[in-house]
């Protein structure tokens, strides 16, 4: 049995994972809708943190990789805890959130 994935993944590793586009990769934005309107990662699905326990049912493949982000990384860590508890063993939080993504990966993503 492989070792469990770390709860967090750095922005460079997350960018590389997205670029490799593994089968079934989902990117979840657990911020609030108003934050999602300010900026988001291309292809990200909005799933506000409070909705994760119920909305996770729409994630059909529990084995698929899931990247989760928020503004700075705290809400996404909580969401990953919930997802892992629900059986999504390949869920990982993007460390530093969309703010760090903007700083280190894509400066065209607005910061707020």
Secondary structure, DSSP 8 states (H G I E B T S, - for coil): ------SEE-HHHHHHHHHHT-TT-EEEE-S-HHHHHH---TT-EE--GGGHHHHGGG---TTS-EEEE-SSSHHHHHHHHHHHHTT-TTEEEETTHHHHHHHHT-TTS---
